[in-house]
Amino acid sequence: MEGIISFGNKRSYEDFKKQIPTQVLPLFDTIREFCFNLGENVVEDVRMHRVVFCKSMTFRWFTDVEPHKEGVIIKLQKSRKEPVEIIQIDKNQKISEFGDLIKKAYEQIH
């Protein structure tokens, strides 16, 4: 995107993947793909210890995903007025068990 100014070096997801435990990587990749499939306006922000998914360039984040040894911790934000919902996902769980929560956060965030 032209005209966007970047300060410093942004981490790529490829760099971030190196710190995700091998047994958790398939789950993390599935969550990432699910978030991108919610809409064309999903933006990924790779941070030091987690990946945040935002709705458009306004950076209204709806999902914050952090890897751990046995799974991931997901923070969901539906609005700035509601408290953040935190769920812990085991590496053996399927996206079908919690995908509706992510989708609802994406649809409700403004």
Solvent accessible surface area in square Angstrom, and as a share of the most:
residue,aa,sasa,rsa
1,M,177,0.79
2,E,177,0.79
3,G,79,0.76
4,I,90,0.46
5,I,134,0.68
6,S,78,0.50
7,F,180,0.75
8,G,64,0.62
9,N,154,0.79
10,K,134,0.57
11,R,71,0.26
12,S,52,0.33
13,Y,13,0.05
14,E,113,0.51
15,D,68,0.35
16,F,0,0.00
17,K,54,0.23
18,K,163,0.69
19,Q,75,0.33
20,I,10,0.05
21,P,38,0.24
22,T,116,0.68
23,Q,85,0.38
24,V,0,0.00
25,L,45,0.22
26,P,87,0.55
27,L,10,0.05
28,F,1,0.00
29,D,50,0.26
30,T,58,0.34
31,I,1,0.00
32,R,61,0.22
33,E,110,0.49
34,F,52,0.22
35,C,0,0.00
36,F,74,0.31
37,N,114,0.58
38,L,33,0.16
39,G,24,0.23
40,E,189,0.85
41,N,58,0.30
42,V,14,0.08
43,V,32,0.19
44,E,42,0.19
45,D,16,0.08
46,V,13,0.07
47,R,87,0.32
48,M,125,0.56
49,H,116,0.52
50,R,74,0.27
51,V,0,0.00
52,V,2,0.01
53,F,1,0.00
54,C,1,0.00
55,K,45,0.19
56,S,37,0.24
57,M,82,0.37
58,T,96,0.56
59,F,87,0.36
60,R,76,0.28
61,W,59,0.21
62,F,0,0.00
63,T,0,0.00
64,D,9,0.04
65,V,1,0.00
66,E,46,0.21
67,P,17,0.11
68,H,73,0.32
69,K,157,0.66
70,E,99,0.45
71,G,3,0.03
72,V,0,0.00
73,I,40,0.20
74,I,0,0.00
75,K,67,0.29
76,L,1,0.01
77,Q,21,0.09
78,K,35,0.15
79,S,30,0.19
80,R,166,0.61
81,K,195,0.82
82,E,90,0.40
83,P,121,0.76
84,V,61,0.35
85,E,62,0.28
86,I,107,0.55
87,I,31,0.16
88,Q,138,0.61
89,I,6,0.03
90,D,61,0.31
91,K,61,0.26
92,N,111,0.57
93,Q,58,0.26
94,K,136,0.58
95,I,40,0.20
96,S,95,0.61
97,E,106,0.48
98,F,7,0.03
99,G,5,0.05
100,D,114,0.59
101,L,60,0.30
102,I,0,0.00
103,K,94,0.40
104,K,95,0.40
105,A,0,0.00
106,Y,24,0.09
107,E,98,0.44
108,Q,71,0.31
109,I,2,0.01
110,H,165,0.74
